[in-house]
Amino acid sequence: MLLLRQERGWSQEELAARAKLHRNYIGSIERSERNVGVDNMEKIAEALEVPLSDMVLEDAG
């Protein structure tokens, strides 16, 4: 998620707004302080305009 966000030149605030999530939530996911549920992963993937599978593969790599 972090790399996909950075590739777009978006701040955490921008991604959060596009995904309709809180900025602090996005930051805590990126710092691995929190696990993200499938529902919110789908929101983030949609905001980033990528398939959910791309986000899963990025996190695994």
Secondary structure by P-SEA (a helix, b strand, c coil): caaaaaaacccaaaaaaaacccaaaaaaaaaccccccaaaaaaaaaaacccaaaaaaaaac
